[in-house]
Amino acid sequence: MNDELTLDGPLSDHRQEDLIREYCQGIDERIRSAASKEEADRIVQDACRAFDQACESDLVRGFLKQHVNDLFIRQWNRSS
């Protein structure tokens, strides 16, 4: 059974933090320290592919992808 079918409701803040820590550790720094917007975009795309392979839950994958895309937007739209 998929994770999203066993959840009792929205992901709690604590659970979200655990998932970010598990799947995204260090990615924010990698995005911030990228030499170019294109390099940062490749980092995000690589992370999203890794989520697709490592995570069975559509809900969790979507959340993690949104998180790394938000990091990218905050860093690179601000500095562009």
N, CA and C of each residue as an Amber inpcrd file, in Angstrom:
protein
   240
   0.8440000  -1.1790000   0.0000000   0.0000000   0.0000000   0.0000000
   0.8910000   1.2440000   0.0000000   0.5460000   2.2290000  -0.7910000
   1.3200000   3.4670000  -0.8560000   1.2330000   4.2520000   0.4350000
   2.3040000   4.9840000   0.7410000   2.3480000   5.7940000   1.9530000
   1.1720000   6.7520000   2.0480000   0.7910000   7.3760000   0.9260000
  -0.2590000   8.3800000   0.9920000  -1.5950000   7.7800000   1.3810000
  -1.7650000   6.4770000   1.1900000  -3.0140000   5.8380000   1.5690000
  -3.0590000   5.5010000   3.0530000  -1.9150000   5.5080000   3.7110000
  -1.8800000   5.1710000   5.1210000  -1.7440000   6.3920000   6.0090000
  -1.5530000   7.5500000   5.4230000  -1.4280000   8.7630000   6.2210000
  -2.7970000   9.1640000   6.7490000  -2.8320000   9.6440000   7.9830000
  -4.0930000  10.0600000   8.5880000  -4.4880000  11.4780000   8.2140000
  -3.6700000  12.1780000   7.5160000  -3.9590000  13.5460000   7.1240000
  -2.7280000  14.1480000   6.4980000  -2.6610000  15.4670000   6.4450000
  -1.4960000  16.1190000   5.8540000  -0.2360000  15.7860000   6.6460000
   0.8870000  15.8730000   5.9640000   2.1590000  15.6280000   6.6400000
   2.3520000  16.6540000   7.7430000   2.6930000  16.1850000   8.9230000
   2.9600000  17.1020000  10.0300000   4.2590000  17.8440000   9.7550000
   4.4330000  18.9830000  10.4100000   5.6710000  19.7480000  10.2580000
   6.8710000  18.8890000  10.6260000   6.7310000  18.0950000  11.6790000
   7.8380000  17.2420000  12.1190000   8.1650000  16.1900000  11.0600000
   7.1490000  15.5580000  10.4890000   7.3630000  14.5380000   9.4600000
   7.9650000  15.1630000   8.2120000   7.5190000  16.3520000   7.8560000
   8.0910000  17.0510000   6.7050000   9.5730000  17.3020000   6.9290000
   9.9260000  17.7520000   8.1180000  11.3370000  18.0020000   8.4290000
  12.1490000  16.7180000   8.3450000  11.6040000  15.6070000   8.8430000
  12.2980000  14.3170000   8.7620000  12.5400000  13.9180000   7.3140000
  11.5270000  14.0930000   6.4620000  11.6740000  13.7350000   5.0570000
  12.6940000  14.6220000   4.3580000  12.6490000  15.9080000   4.6380000
  13.6250000  16.8270000   4.0550000  15.0290000  16.4130000   4.4760000
  15.2010000  16.1310000   5.7460000  16.5050000  15.7370000   6.2620000
  16.9820000  14.4490000   5.5920000  16.0890000  13.4800000   5.4490000
  16.4570000  12.1900000   4.8810000  16.8330000  12.2960000   3.4080000
  16.0220000  12.9870000   2.6180000  16.2060000  12.9990000   1.1740000
  16.9420000  14.2280000   0.6360000  16.9780000  15.3000000   1.3930000
  17.4910000  16.5630000   0.8560000  18.7160000  17.0900000   1.5850000
  19.2750000  16.3030000   2.4700000  20.4080000  16.7910000   3.2500000
  21.5070000  17.3150000   2.3270000  21.8670000  18.5510000   2.5100000
  22.9430000  19.1740000   1.7580000  22.5390000  19.7650000   0.4190000
  21.3370000  19.4820000  -0.0440000  20.9580000  19.9730000  -1.3670000
  20.8140000  21.4890000  -1.3830000  20.3530000  22.0740000  -0.2820000
  20.2170000  23.5330000  -0.2500000  21.5760000  24.1960000  -0.4320000
  22.5940000  23.6580000   0.1960000  23.9450000  24.2100000   0.0510000
  24.4640000  24.0010000  -1.3720000  24.1760000  22.8530000  -1.9560000
  24.6070000  22.5970000  -3.3300000  23.9420000  23.5650000  -4.2950000
  22.6690000  23.8520000  -4.0870000  21.9630000  24.8020000  -4.9500000
  22.5390000  26.2060000  -4.7580000  22.7740000  26.5940000  -3.5050000
  23.3220000  27.9340000  -3.2210000  24.7220000  28.1170000  -3.7830000
  25.5300000  27.0560000  -3.7580000  26.9270000  27.1990000  -4.1710000
  27.1550000  26.8720000  -5.6410000  26.1050000  26.5810000  -6.3870000
  26.2530000  26.3010000  -7.8150000  26.8430000  27.5180000  -8.5190000
  27.6770000  27.2460000  -9.4910000  28.3480000  28.3230000 -10.2120000
  27.4180000  29.0780000 -11.1590000  26.3220000  28.4410000 -11.5460000
  25.3890000  29.0860000 -12.4710000  23.9750000  28.5870000 -12.2030000
  23.0200000  29.3050000 -12.7500000  21.6260000  28.9050000 -12.6350000
  21.4100000  27.5520000 -13.3210000  22.0900000  27.3290000 -14.4250000
  21.9670000  26.0640000 -15.1540000  22.4950000  24.9060000 -14.3160000
  23.6180000  25.1150000 -13.6380000  24.1570000  24.0680000 -12.7650000
  23.1890000  23.7860000 -11.6110000  22.6290000  24.8290000 -11.0340000
  21.6630000  24.6520000  -9.9480000  20.4420000  23.8970000 -10.4500000
  19.9930000  24.1910000 -11.6510000  18.8550000  23.4870000 -12.2340000
  19.1770000  22.0040000 -12.4190000  20.3920000  21.6790000 -12.8420000
  20.7870000  20.2710000 -12.9800000  20.7730000  19.5640000 -11.6300000
  21.1990000  20.2530000 -10.5790000  21.1800000  19.6850000  -9.2280000
  19.7390000  19.3530000  -8.8350000  18.8240000  20.2710000  -9.1050000
  17.4090000  20.0530000  -8.7920000  16.8740000  18.8720000  -9.5950000
  17.1590000  18.8240000 -10.8860000  16.6610000  17.7270000 -11.7270000
  17.2240000  16.3760000 -11.2780000  18.4990000  16.3400000 -10.9040000
  19.1060000  15.0990000 -10.3940000  18.4290000  14.6570000  -9.0990000
  18.1490000  15.6090000  -8.2330000  17.4850000  15.2860000  -6.9680000
  16.0860000  14.7350000  -7.2270000  15.3630000  15.3370000  -8.1550000
  14.0100000  14.8700000  -8.4700000  14.0380000  13.4530000  -9.0440000
  15.0270000  13.1560000  -9.8730000  15.1610000  11.7850000 -10.3920000
  15.4520000  10.8130000  -9.2500000  16.2870000  11.2310000  -8.3060000
  16.5960000  10.3770000  -7.1530000  15.3430000  10.1310000  -6.3140000
  14.5030000  11.1530000  -6.1360000  13.2560000  10.9760000  -5.3950000
  12.3720000   9.9430000  -6.0960000  12.3220000  10.0190000  -7.4440000
  11.4990000   9.0800000  -8.2010000  11.9500000   7.6400000  -7.9740000
  13.2490000   7.4390000  -7.8250000  13.7890000   6.0960000  -7.6370000
  13.6920000   5.6260000  -6.1860000  13.8340000   6.5420000  -5.2420000
  13.9530000   6.1530000  -3.8390000  12.6340000   6.1500000  -3.0820000
  11.6370000   6.8250000  -3.5750000  10.4300000   7.0350000  -2.7930000
   9.2180000   6.4810000  -3.5240000   8.4830000   5.5810000  -2.8770000
   7.3130000   4.9630000  -3.4990000   6.0720000   5.8490000  -3.4530000
   5.9980000   6.7460000  -2.5150000   4.7990000   7.5530000  -2.3220000
   4.7560000   8.7570000  -3.2660000   3.6800000   8.8410000  -4.0410000
   3.5000000  10.0110000  -4.9180000   3.4280000  11.2950000  -4.1000000
   2.7560000  11.2370000  -2.9740000   2.5980000  12.4020000  -2.1120000
   3.9550000  12.9000000  -1.6090000   4.7630000  11.9930000  -1.1070000
   6.0730000  12.3750000  -0.5680000   6.9860000  12.8520000  -1.6870000
   6.9810000  12.1560000  -2.8240000   7.8000000  12.5920000  -3.9680000
   7.4250000  14.0030000  -4.3840000   6.1280000  14.2740000  -4.4780000
   5.6760000  15.6150000  -4.8590000   6.1240000  16.6700000  -3.8650000
   6.0240000  16.3390000  -2.5970000   6.4550000  17.2700000  -1.5530000
   7.9520000  17.5690000  -1.6730000   8.7630000  16.5190000  -1.8310000
  10.2110000  16.7070000  -1.9120000  10.6040000  17.4920000  -3.1600000
   9.9530000  17.1970000  -4.2750000  10.2470000  17.9360000  -5.5050000
   9.8830000  19.4120000  -5.3460000   8.7530000  19.6800000  -4.7210000
   8.3490000  21.0670000  -4.4900000   9.3560000  21.7800000  -3.6050000
   9.8530000  21.0700000  -2.5930000  10.8240000  21.6660000  -1.6750000
  12.1000000  22.0830000  -2.4090000  12.6730000  21.1940000  -3.2260000
  13.9160000  21.5640000  -3.9130000  13.6650000  22.6340000  -4.9650000
  12.5090000  22.6040000  -5.6020000  12.1880000  23.6710000  -6.5580000
  12.0220000  25.0130000  -5.8520000  11.4360000  25.0090000  -4.6660000
  11.3240000  26.2490000  -3.8820000  12.7010000  26.7780000  -3.4990000
  13.6120000  25.8760000  -3.1060000  14.9810000  26.3030000  -2.7870000
  15.6310000  26.9660000  -3.9980000  15.4720000  26.3450000  -5.1480000
  16.0320000  26.8810000  -6.3910000  15.4720000  28.2690000  -6.6860000
  14.1510000  28.3960000  -6.6160000  13.5080000  29.6840000  -6.9140000
  13.9610000  30.7590000  -5.9390000  13.9840000  30.4360000  -4.6570000
  14.4130000  31.4360000  -3.6540000  15.8370000  31.8930000  -3.8960000
  16.7160000  30.9750000  -4.2450000  18.1190000  31.3350000  -4.4410000
  18.3650000  32.0290000  -5.7710000  17.8670000  31.4590000  -6.8560000
  18.2540000  31.9330000  -8.1760000  17.3550000  33.0080000  -8.7350000
  16.1290000  33.1160000  -8.3180000  15.3030000  34.2440000  -8.7710000
  15.6840000  35.5040000  -8.0130000  16.1240000  35.3380000  -6.7800000
  16.5800000  36.4590000  -5.9750000  17.8860000  37.0340000  -6.5310000
  18.7940000  36.1410000  -6.9390000  20.1160000  36.6020000  -7.3430000
  20.2510000  36.8200000  -8.8380000  19.1940000  36.5600000  -9.5990000
  19.2700000  36.7490000 -11.0520000  19.0370000  38.1840000 -11.4380000
